[in-house]
């Protein structure tokens, strides 16, 4: 079952396949879609963006054409593609995720870029401010500190007796220290003790999981970014093996088998990126368009995993879920 809840954020992804030929040579504008998505999997994010362009009255193949560049799971491949992306002469580049954006910036791309990233863009030093980004980039940041506390509140709801939560985070993720502080403040109010683990690599993640299993922490909260998303399946496997619920902020984590997520609705984020592209194609400068935060969030619960680890999700929490995976 599924429903969407609109919420104002409080503070709050080749080498690739050969470049596909454009089906229309007389289109008015060219948009380069750059991601680290796998070439063999359909991109829901791209389809959401296309939907946003349609809502704005833009007809693909007439008003604009999209050229898809896939890093096939590797930001390094995106970096190697950068000269060819620029050489294709797009009017706007859409960078779907930080693993796509940062290689483009390191390559010195000066074309207008519209992004979606999980990081704090000011902390990452890629924009001057949220209100006036400056330069050639703008977009949406998923970095919403208010949601960190909400996730811990959900941990307490599904585990009223919880006393200790293990927190796993990538310390190289811009804004991670702010997320940690937000988690510590929320945990203090909930009388939860936070044990913090840095994970820069698969080896560090495994070391953290070994410690968590030995200490029998009540739950695991992972901060969402491209790195931790790559280990979503491993976290779900750990949860099943040790009967410790794992919580995160993006729907793919729950879809991979983790108990629950509470965070931004990706489809809405990528649909809204179309508005940035539309304004730039009409002559707006990216640096004058304020960075936005998510306006819709979702609660997704994997009831199958919960049952497998012997966890009963309270009916009040299930009733608030936008999606229940059974």
C-alpha positions as CSV (number, residue, x, y, z in Angstrom):
1,X,0.0,0.0,0.0
2,X,1.2,3.5,-0.7
3,X,0.4,7.1,-0.1
4,X,2.4,10.3,-0.1
5,X,2.7,12.8,2.7
6,X,3.8,16.4,1.8
7,X,6.0,17.8,4.5
8,X,8.0,21.1,4.5
9,X,11.6,20.3,5.2
10,X,12.7,22.1,8.3
11,X,16.3,22.5,7.6
12,X,16.6,20.0,6.2
13,X,23.7,8.8,-8.9
14,X,30.8,4.8,-19.2
15,X,33.5,3.5,-19.1
16,X,29.8,3.9,-20.2
17,X,28.0,2.5,-23.2
18,X,28.6,4.3,-26.4
19,X,27.0,7.7,-26.5
20,X,23.4,7.2,-27.8
21,X,22.5,9.0,-31.0
22,X,19.8,11.7,-30.6
23,X,16.6,10.7,-32.4
24,X,15.9,14.4,-33.3
25,X,18.5,16.7,-34.8
26,X,16.3,19.8,-34.8
27,X,15.4,20.0,-31.1
28,X,15.7,23.3,-29.5
29,X,17.7,22.2,-26.4
30,X,19.9,19.4,-25.4
31,X,20.0,18.0,-21.8
32,X,22.8,15.6,-20.6
33,X,21.6,13.2,-17.9
34,X,24.7,12.0,-16.0
35,X,24.4,9.3,-13.3
36,X,26.2,6.3,-11.9
37,X,23.2,4.1,-12.6
38,X,23.7,0.7,-14.1
39,X,23.2,0.6,-17.8
40,X,21.1,-2.6,-17.7
41,X,18.5,-1.2,-15.2
42,X,15.8,1.3,-16.0
43,X,16.1,4.6,-14.1
44,X,13.1,5.6,-12.1
45,X,14.8,8.9,-11.4
46,X,15.2,9.7,-15.1
47,X,11.6,8.9,-15.7
48,X,10.5,11.2,-12.9
49,X,12.6,14.0,-14.5
50,X,10.9,13.3,-17.8
51,X,7.6,13.5,-16.1
52,X,8.5,16.9,-14.6
53,X,9.5,18.2,-18.0
54,X,6.1,17.1,-19.5
55,X,4.3,18.8,-16.6
56,X,6.0,22.0,-17.7
57,X,4.8,21.6,-21.3
58,X,8.1,20.5,-22.7
59,X,7.9,17.9,-25.4
60,X,10.8,15.5,-25.6
61,X,12.0,15.2,-29.2
62,X,10.7,18.6,-30.1
63,X,11.6,21.1,-27.4
64,X,14.5,19.1,-26.0
65,X,16.4,15.9,-26.2
66,X,18.0,13.9,-23.4
67,X,21.4,12.3,-23.8
68,X,22.0,9.6,-21.2
69,X,25.5,9.1,-19.8
70,X,25.8,6.2,-17.4
71,X,28.8,5.6,-15.2
72,X,27.6,2.1,-14.6
73,X,28.2,2.2,-10.8
74,X,31.5,4.2,-11.0
75,X,32.1,7.9,-10.3
76,X,35.6,7.4,-11.9
77,X,33.9,6.5,-15.2
78,X,31.9,9.7,-15.0
79,X,35.2,11.6,-14.6
80,X,36.6,9.9,-17.7
81,X,33.5,10.7,-19.6
82,X,33.5,14.4,-18.7
83,X,35.3,15.6,-21.9
84,X,32.9,13.7,-24.1
85,X,29.9,15.0,-22.1
86,X,31.0,18.6,-22.6
87,X,31.9,17.9,-26.2
88,X,28.3,16.8,-26.9
89,X,27.4,20.5,-26.3
90,X,24.5,20.1,-23.9
91,X,22.6,23.3,-22.8
92,X,22.2,21.8,-19.3
93,X,23.7,18.9,-17.5
94,X,21.6,17.1,-14.9
95,X,23.9,15.3,-12.3
96,X,21.9,12.6,-10.6
97,X,23.7,12.2,-7.3
98,X,26.9,13.3,-5.8
99,X,28.8,10.4,-7.4
100,X,27.9,12.0,-10.7
101,X,28.3,15.6,-9.7
102,X,31.7,15.7,-7.9
103,X,33.6,14.1,-10.8
104,X,32.2,16.7,-13.2
105,X,33.2,19.5,-10.9
106,X,36.7,18.1,-10.4
107,X,37.0,17.9,-14.2
108,X,36.3,21.7,-14.4
109,X,33.0,21.5,-16.3
110,X,31.6,25.0,-16.7
111,X,28.3,24.1,-18.4
112,X,25.2,24.8,-16.4
113,X,24.6,21.9,-14.0
114,X,21.5,21.0,-12.1
115,X,22.0,18.4,-9.3
116,X,20.5,16.2,-6.7
117,X,22.9,15.4,-3.9
118,X,22.7,14.0,-0.3
119,X,25.5,16.2,1.0
120,X,25.4,19.7,2.5
121,X,26.4,21.7,-0.6
122,X,27.8,24.6,1.4
123,X,29.9,22.3,3.6
124,X,31.1,20.6,0.4
125,X,32.2,24.0,-0.8
126,X,30.4,23.7,-4.1
127,X,28.1,26.7,-3.6
128,X,28.5,30.0,-1.9
129,X,25.2,29.7,0.0
130,X,21.8,27.9,-0.3
131,X,20.1,31.2,-1.3
132,X,22.7,32.3,-3.9
133,X,24.7,29.3,-5.0
134,X,26.8,31.3,-7.5
135,X,28.8,29.7,-10.3
136,X,27.3,27.3,-12.7
137,X,25.4,24.9,-10.4
138,X,22.1,24.6,-8.5
139,X,19.6,22.0,-7.6
140,X,18.2,20.0,-4.6
141,X,20.0,18.8,-1.5
142,X,18.6,15.9,0.4
143,X,20.6,17.1,3.4
144,X,17.8,17.6,6.0
145,X,18.9,17.5,9.6
146,X,15.4,17.5,11.0
147,X,14.8,14.1,9.6
148,X,17.7,12.6,11.6
149,X,15.8,13.0,14.9
150,X,12.6,11.7,13.3
151,X,14.4,8.4,12.4
152,X,15.5,8.0,16.0
153,X,12.0,8.7,17.2
154,X,10.8,5.8,14.9
155,X,13.5,3.6,16.4
156,X,12.1,4.3,19.9
157,X,8.5,3.7,18.6
158,X,9.3,0.2,17.2
159,X,11.6,-0.6,20.1
160,X,10.3,1.1,23.2
161,X,12.9,-0.6,25.4
162,X,15.9,0.4,23.2
163,X,18.8,2.0,25.0
164,X,21.6,1.9,22.6
165,X,21.8,2.6,18.8
166,X,24.8,2.1,16.6
167,X,25.3,4.8,14.1
168,X,27.2,4.1,10.9
169,X,28.3,7.0,8.7
170,X,30.8,7.9,6.0
171,X,33.0,10.6,7.6
172,X,33.9,11.9,4.1
173,X,30.3,12.8,3.4
174,X,30.0,16.7,3.5
175,X,27.8,17.6,6.5
176,X,28.3,14.3,8.3
177,X,29.4,16.1,11.5
178,X,26.2,18.1,11.6
179,X,24.2,14.9,11.2
180,X,26.1,13.3,14.0
181,X,25.4,16.3,16.3
182,X,21.7,16.3,15.3
183,X,21.6,12.5,16.2
184,X,23.3,13.1,19.5
185,X,20.9,15.9,20.5
186,X,17.8,13.8,19.5
187,X,19.2,10.7,21.2
188,X,19.7,12.6,24.5
189,X,16.0,13.6,24.5
190,X,15.0,10.0,23.8
191,X,17.4,8.7,26.4
192,X,19.2,6.7,23.8
193,X,23.0,6.2,23.8
194,X,24.7,6.6,20.4
195,X,27.7,4.5,19.5
196,X,29.3,6.1,16.4
197,X,31.2,4.1,13.7
198,X,33.0,5.6,10.8
199,X,32.9,3.6,7.6
200,X,35.1,4.8,4.7
201,X,35.4,1.4,3.1
202,X,33.9,-2.1,3.1
203,X,36.5,-3.2,5.5
204,X,35.6,-0.5,8.0
205,X,32.0,-1.3,7.6
206,X,32.6,-5.0,8.4
207,X,34.7,-4.0,11.4
208,X,31.8,-1.9,12.7
209,X,29.2,-4.6,12.1
210,X,31.4,-7.1,14.0
211,X,31.5,-4.7,17.0
212,X,27.8,-4.1,16.8
213,X,27.0,-7.8,16.8
214,X,29.3,-8.5,19.7
215,X,27.9,-5.6,21.8
216,X,24.3,-6.4,20.8
217,X,23.2,-2.8,20.1
218,X,19.4,-2.5,19.9
219,X,19.3,-1.0,16.4
220,X,21.5,0.4,13.6
221,X,21.0,3.8,12.0
222,X,23.0,4.4,8.8
223,X,23.3,7.9,7.4
224,X,22.3,7.8,3.7
225,X,24.7,8.7,1.0
226,X,25.9,7.0,-2.2
227,X,28.6,5.1,-0.3
228,X,26.3,3.6,2.3
229,X,23.6,2.9,-0.3
230,X,26.1,0.6,-2.0
231,X,26.1,-1.5,1.2
232,X,22.3,-1.6,1.7
233,X,22.1,-5.3,0.9
234,X,24.9,-6.1,3.4
235,X,23.2,-4.1,6.2
236,X,19.9,-6.1,5.5
237,X,21.9,-9.3,5.6
238,X,23.4,-8.3,8.9
239,X,20.0,-7.4,10.3
240,X,18.6,-10.9,9.4
241,X,21.6,-12.7,10.7
242,X,21.8,-10.9,14.1
243,X,18.1,-9.9,14.5
244,X,19.0,-6.3,14.9
245,X,16.8,-3.8,13.0
246,X,18.5,-1.4,10.6
247,X,17.1,2.0,9.8
248,X,17.9,4.6,7.1
249,X,16.7,7.5,5.1
250,X,16.1,6.4,1.5
251,X,13.5,3.9,0.1
252,X,16.1,1.7,-1.7
253,X,17.4,0.7,1.7
254,X,14.0,-0.7,2.7
255,X,13.6,-2.3,-0.7
256,X,16.9,-4.0,-0.2
257,X,15.6,-5.6,3.1
258,X,16.3,-3.1,5.9
259,X,13.5,-2.6,8.4
260,X,12.4,1.0,7.7
261,X,13.3,4.3,6.2
262,X,12.1,7.8,6.7
263,X,13.2,10.3,4.1
264,X,12.7,12.2,0.9
265,X,10.6,10.9,-2.0
266,X,13.1,10.5,-4.8
267,X,10.4,10.7,-7.5
268,X,9.4,14.1,-6.3
269,X,13.0,15.3,-6.1
270,X,13.8,14.4,-9.7
271,X,10.5,15.7,-11.0
272,X,11.3,19.0,-9.4
273,X,14.7,19.2,-11.0
274,X,12.9,19.8,-14.3
275,X,11.8,23.2,-13.0
276,X,15.5,24.2,-12.6
277,X,16.3,23.0,-16.1
278,X,13.2,24.8,-17.5
279,X,14.3,28.1,-15.9
280,X,17.9,27.8,-17.2
281,X,16.7,27.0,-20.7
282,X,14.6,30.2,-20.5
283,X,17.8,32.2,-19.7
284,X,18.1,32.0,-15.9
285,X,21.6,31.7,-14.4
286,X,22.1,28.6,-12.3
287,X,24.0,30.6,-9.6
288,X,20.9,32.8,-9.1
289,X,18.5,29.9,-8.4
290,X,18.4,29.0,-4.7
291,X,19.2,25.4,-3.6
292,X,16.0,23.7,-2.5
293,X,15.3,21.0,0.0
294,X,12.9,18.0,-0.2
295,X,9.2,18.9,0.3
296,X,7.9,15.4,0.4
297,X,9.0,12.6,2.7
298,X,7.9,9.0,3.0
299,X,7.9,6.2,5.6
300,X,8.6,2.8,4.1
301,X,8.5,-0.3,6.3
302,X,9.8,-3.7,5.3
303,X,7.3,-5.9,7.3
304,X,8.8,-9.1,5.8
305,X,12.2,-8.3,7.4
306,X,10.6,-7.2,10.6
307,X,8.8,-10.5,10.9
308,X,11.9,-12.5,10.1
309,X,13.9,-10.9,13.0
310,X,11.0,-11.2,15.4
311,X,10.1,-7.5,15.5
312,X,6.4,-6.5,15.7
313,X,5.9,-3.1,14.2
314,X,3.2,-1.2,16.2
315,X,0.0,-0.7,14.4
316,X,0.2,3.1,14.9
317,X,3.5,3.1,13.0
318,X,2.1,0.9,10.2
319,X,-0.8,3.2,9.8
320,X,1.5,6.1,9.1
321,X,3.5,4.2,6.5
322,X,3.5,5.3,2.9
323,X,4.5,1.8,1.8
324,X,4.6,-1.5,3.6
325,X,6.8,-4.2,1.9
326,X,5.4,-7.7,2.6
